[in-house]
Amino acid sequence: MAFAAGKHTWGICDTCGQRYRLKTLKEQWDGFKACDQCFDTKHPQLDPPPIGTDPEAVLGPRPARTEPTSEALLTNNPFLSTSGSAVLTVFESDHGRSVSDKIRFRDVQEFDGFTSATLIDPDGYTITAVASDGDSYTFTAGAGTGTSGARGGAEFVSVGSAYTLLPLNPFRSGSAGANSVVYVTEFKHNRTTGDTVRFRSTAAFDGITTSVLEKAAGYTITVVDANEYSFTSTGTATTGDITGGGSTVTAGPTT
């Protein structure tokens, strides 16, 4: 469609309403036609630059976590025996423990009729009573009775869960094949050949499944050295000589 030149045409400013030559009116960003006095440029805030989405991932995060159970160093000579009794009282301030909790002691010296081997039994002991002040509890030793009744145990006794947290990937498979021998790393385990150990919170590795590793009846172990022992699993190792098991494996009694 053709349009007239309009060189003599009048036009009305959309802002002030005054009459001007149509050709002198300028079109604004909002479609209005305005005279030179009324012409308005678009404000920058009305046309912001494009902004991408905010990144959600954080480099090197440190999220909250559930801390693993740690051992507590007890006071000097934390045990109290009673003459003629196998019951021992343990002094541990603000322990937060309950009746039926299973605990394990380490670095205990013999005293008043109780041997070190008895007190550091790797299967641990079940708490039988907790004092109302929350600073002591009792358990029954597996062997021995108090000779005269005394404090003892020495100065570096520690206590923790009977279910010991093992190091990262504590398992190593033996030769490939059925009924694979599995080697376990547990520092200062104090276990003896013939002990029964049950594993929990494991991850499958080298073809040996979690259900095999976490057998409810546990496994009878053979001690290799002070930091390692082995057991014959019911699983089949695919490759052999592979480490694994994950970061949350615990070793302890069957119950």
Secondary structure, DSSP 8 states (H G I E B T S, - for coil): ------TT-EEE-TTT--EEEGGG-EE-TTS-EE-TTT-----GGGS-----------SS-----------EE--SS-EEE-BT--EEEEE-TT----TT-EEEEES---BTTB-HHHHT-TT-EE--EE-TTSSEEEEE-SS--BSS--EES-S--EEEESSEE--SS-EEE-EEEES-EEEEE-TT----TT-EEEEES---BTTB-HHHHT-TT-EE-EEEETTEEEEE-SSEEEEES-EE--S--EEE---
